[in-house]
Amino acid sequence: MDVLISNLPSRVEARTVDQAIVNFVSSNKDLAPLTYSCLSHIRVKVDRSLKVGKGVLIFSTFGAGRQFLSLFAFHGFSMWIRGSEIYFSQISAARQPFTTGPSRVPSEKVIDICRDLRVLGLQFGVLYRPNGFNSKVSRSYSVEWEKKFLESETAWLGIESALLRIRVDGSLNSLTMTTFTIAFQSIRKLAMGYDDLCFDLEHPSTIEESAIYLSLAENRPVESQRPKKRRVGYFHDGLTGVASFAYHIRVLLFKDNNVDVISYLNSQLTKAGLDAARVVNFTGVVQVDAHKGNLYSHRQLFQLNRAYVDLSWAIVFQLESLLRNGVFHAAELSQLAAQVRNTQASPRHSSLLVVTVLRELCHMSISGNLREPLDQCFSRLYAGPESIDPAGSDTFLCHYITFTPTRSILRGPFPTRSNRIIRKYPGFEDRFIRVAFRDEDLLPYRESSDVDVGSLIRERVGSILSQGFDLGGRHYDFLGYSMAGFRNHSVWFMSSFAHSDFGDVTPDKVRSSLGNFGRVLKYPSMYGARLAQAFTSTVPTVLIGPEEWELVDDLGSKPYQFTDGAGTISRSLGREIWNILRSKGLYDGLEPSAEFKGMLSVDTHLDEHGGVRMRLRKSMKKFETAREAAELEIVQAFDRPRGCYLNRPLVLTLENLGVEPSVFVELQQKAVSDILDGNEFSEPLHRMMEDRHLGHAFRLSSLIKQTMQLVRRSEPHEPQLADRLLASSIVEKVAHVMKSTFLQDIKYGARVPIPGSFLLVGVPDEGPVYRKHGQTNVFALNPGQIYACVQYPEEVEATVLSGPFLIFRSPVMHPGDIQRVHAIGRPPEDMFCAFTHLKNVVVLPSIGKRSLASCLGGGDLDGDRRLSEAEVVAGTILSRDWPKQYRKQRIDQMNVHAAALVRDVRRALHAPCDQGGAGRDELLRALGSGWKAWNYVSSRDGEEGVGSFGLIVLGATMYTGNRSPSPFPESARADRALLLATVSSLDPPHFLAPAITAAASSTRAHLTIVLFSRHFNDPRPKSSVTFRGVSRTDRFEDVCRLLTCVYVQATSVAQSLDKVLMEIDVLLLGLDEDVPCTLGKNVDVVFRVSGDSIPVPLPSHLTSLRQSYLTAANHDSFDAPVSASPSSPSFVSTIPAGLHKPSRLPVVALGGTFDHLHAGHKILLSMAAWITSEKIIVGVTDDVLLKKKSNPHLLQPLAERIERVRAFLELSRPGIEYEIVPIQDVYGPTGWDPNVQGLVVSQETVSGAEARRGVDAEHEDE
């Protein structure tokens, strides 16, 4: 029976009214007939939104309510709350009300409050299919624990907006009340009958306890006794054994024949926001099959643990994940474990294969695709193809466990970026496990003003951190954390083990091996931060010895040091690091000027000093450790600038500084317009996608760029291709995800692009350091000045910023965090400057009273970026009910896993070509398989995971197509092409003959061949250079033979194809020099050699071009063709005999007609450029001396011949001086220039050169 309560004070709480009624009844002897059971079974519901409050007093039976109203009316009682007299009246439509005072509200206008339903019992269990895995058979409910509410206590089910609450009241003298909260988003299905509700939940409900204070003895005002709630893990001690597995709830309702419970609940749940599709009504004879299943009894769990004996830990982890994640129950897993043990006798047995099969079983069960008995499905999957280990050289298979208040969820293993600790113990990776602490909904714990969560955290999280946990027969203890993981409530645990080199390895021993932390042990937070550096995910690069680095003083004084957290490395060391990062496929942009953490910027002047390749500041030294050789570990390299975006704190601060709001509105409107009007092929969206790293694991940005190039090339032949591509399903999904993400960022975070802005990392100006050590004429930045040079990978030229700029560092919390600075532009060329070579960083001044970085939010230069970058994997289908933070967690995991998957697919498709197989046929078959997979994806549109798989297939197919040896002959042909290759010695590169032949055959007009080798490095002695180049004069003939071999191979192919006018150039580049930015301009295709990773960073305009991979022959097995040049150059030195011959000569001369510049001329000029260090003098025969030549009218004019020679020299050896002059006698420039120290001549003119050297000797004798 429901009783209306009217005239309540505004904003009064239901608990206050409930307590007042209990106190009033208990303190009046005339109300003694109201029995104990009557009072213990009442429930109050209050509408607090009204100025004059109204509520409902709910009695479990009609008789109890009638007795209450009768006694109140008979004795004429008045009841007051906060100075207001309250009234009671019956609101049941079937009976006339007993009134105790004037009714202030007519019965037909009763307030819209959902009445609570009385609960007779709560059952906790699991839903499972008892008769196999037929999805058409309804699931049964196994009751693992239950609680019935008798006369001593009651429970009520209430519905609120987007959630249900089950309130369990104790007896009249009880001091606690327990509340279960079930959020609608956690409900998968709800089976509803007349007397029960069965919830299939995503995660357990949250449980809160609140105190109840009865004021019978103390007589204190009820209003002052506000209940205090606290989170608890378990409702009852009997639940502790099964709560991890049995968290699905079945509610037994009090059956009221006067109420249609199903209709009433359907109506109220729909109003509260529950999707009707999730509700299944059992209105007929068929009801939910609920019984005592004992699926997780102590006996079943004991038998399962016995079944784990003799299984590897990796397999036990997967079986435990199936159990703890609720995929299969203990009895099923005991049978499955026995079947796994039987496979150990199989010759193809491996832990990786079994783990893969078990993970596939999990996926099939969750997705509803498991439609056969478990043992048959396992056997079928086990007989499938072998598994590929997805872990790479810098990743390992990491296992994850997440502890919630009641559960432990196992995930993985996933390929995860390694760290210093993991790499130290290869083979023991599974002894380290990533542990996260989350609430039941897998979100971080959230503190509330009216709910005490701290006690639950101390009890659950604290006990695990201090005592560890057991898993698969191992005990894991706390080890440490990285700062990024710590912010996400994630830490590392490890299980102790015995190591052949290090003995017993324990967590304490691992921490002690990191260094001496004696200075910070008193400060736990600082100690943890120092330890965290070892657990940060890094990429190992160059091994550097103790003699190659030094510790130097910081600039400035504490706490405002200019160089806090920033050091320098030499150009050669930076290039070695970059080559390793590129070879691992981690970056594809420009060679960076800085890496972190702490920040290391490139200092080219370090190459000029012997020995030291890296300088670290004392501020970067966080703890003591042994000074020994160690690997440089890179957290991140900055290979491109990012865009800057507004955010709410920044907008608020700028408005306070006087910026008009209309400015921000215009920027927002422009950003929204660019998003809505553009497609994913438009430049603004493409740049925004790169800034946010959208689809980074799928290389989505690169795919779009390649697709744009293909569409543009195909427009003359296929004008409708772009329209068809934009209309495809997956492109529409990608565009929808991108636009939705951008618009949500703008709407909820004011994340609006700032035109002409750049997100850069800061480095200090090293000029004052050089000035301090005696360098003269040093240019240094003054206070308020900055230097910034930016260049995107697709740009040929860099942009130097100049003029006024605003500089800030997120988060902005104070107007002083935004500073006005002046970008100086290009520094003076006539002064020593330590930062002109730096790109994509902002150089801050190192002089003044205070560092500029410290003014920007109190920051330093250690490389931290505190901008929140949202990442979305395009095409991934995620449930809308998953919270945003959980999606982010899952997406981060998928990013790493997908990246490893892409690498595996590429490696598998590309393997025949890399291994020297037939190449073309295998790659064509791989491409065919790729396109078949793509067609399959297109036909399965709408299924879960199809979009993600499609992007992987597309990326692998494009990767293979770009690297195939001309699988599409016509498309690979080009007017101008570039062939890049590496040679390991100075022997003639006969192994390149197939690649040179293919490149020359596919090029029509101009082929440039670039050979890279460490032998071509600078031969000058520099201890800081890893490999010194060969002596140019001593190895002259070897290099000449190498050049001749390449030219003869390419020109012979061109002539055999009647392409006699095709230009062929061959360039030699060392690994210590930059690839000229002009190289490859106007080139149509770049040819590469399969398996040859060019060991130098290539300009972005080259990497963005179409790449075609060619097959080379094996170095050892290739039968070298016999090829010789009819006119190989010779080197004649003018240095007197007996004197030391240098590696290079300052001035070298040569001469010739150079008519219609051909291969012989180019070899002659190339060898002159090879041995000179400063200047080349070229004498070009004047027209006067050519009059006696046959057919002189066919010769090119002198000016044209001189220009051709100059153009080739600028291409072959930029940066040295050229003097190209006409000659009118046989000696040319050598007759008047005494500085000439070497002559480069052809075989036909060797005698003339020898005669010239004899003349020089006669002059010296005189």
Buried (B, 14 or more C-beta within 10 A) or exposed (E): BBBBBBBBBEEBBBBBBBBBBBBBBBEBEEBEEBEEBBBBBBBBBBBBEEEEBBBBBBBBBBEBBBBBBEBBBEEEBEBEBBEBEBBBBBBBEEEEBBBBBEBEBEBEEBBEBBBBBBBBBBBBBBBBBEEEBEEEEBBBBBBBBBBEBEEEBBBBBBBEEEBBBBBBBBEBEBEBBBBBBBBBBBBEBBBBBBEBBBBBBBBBBBBBBBBBBBBEEEEEEBBEBEBEBBBBBEBEEBBEBBBBBBBBBBBBBBEBEEBEBBEBBBEBBEEBEBEEEEBBBBEEEEBBEBEEBBBBBEEBBEBBBEBBEEBBBBBBBBBBBBBBBBBBBBBBBBBBBEBBBEBEEEEEEBBBBBBBBBBBBBEBBEEEEBEBEBEEBBBEBBEEEEBBEBBBEBBBBBBBBBBBBBBBBBBBBBBBBBBBBBBBBEEBBBBBBBBBBBBBBBBBBEEEEEBBBEEBBEBBBEEBBEEBBEBBEBEBBBBBBBBEBBEBBBBBBBBBBEBEEEEEBBBEEBBEBBBEBEEBEEEEEBBBBBBBBBBBBBBBBBEBEEEBBEEBEBBBEEEBBBBBBBBBBBBBBBBBBBBBBBEBBBBBBBBBBBBBBBBBBBBBBBBEEEEBBBBBBEBBEBBEEEEEEBBBBBBBBBBBBBBBBBBEBBBBBBEEEEEEEEEBEEBBEBBBEBBEEBBBBBEBBBBBBBBBBBBBBBBBBBBBBBBBEBBEBBEEEEEEBBEEBBEEBBBEBBBEBBBEBBBBBBEEBBBBBBEEBBBBBBBBBBBBBBBEEEBEEBBBBEBEBBBBBBBBBEBEEEBBBEEEBBBBBBBBEEEEBBBEBBBBEEBEEEEBBBBBBBBBBBBBBBBBEBBBBBBBBBBBBBBBBEBEEBBBBBBBEBEEBBEEBBBBBBBBBBBBBBBBBBBBBBEEBBEBBBEBEEBBEBBBEBBEBBBEBBEEBEEEEEEEBBBBBBBBBBBBBBBBBBBBBBBEEEBBBBEBBBBBBBBEEBBBBBBBBBBBBBBBBBBBEBBBBBBBBBBBBBBEEBEBBBEBBBBBBEBBBBBBBBBBBBBBBBBBBBEEEEBEEBBBBBBBBBBBBBBBBEBBEEBBBBBBBBEBEBBBBBBBBBBBBBBBBBBBBEBEEBEEEEBEBEBBBBBBBBBEEEEEEBBBBEBBBBBBBBBEBBBBBBBBBBBBBBBBBEBBBBBBBBBEBEEEBEEEEEBBEBEBBBEBBBEBBBBBBEEBEBEBBBBEEBBBBBEEBEEBBBBBBBEEBBEBBEEBBEEBEEEEEE
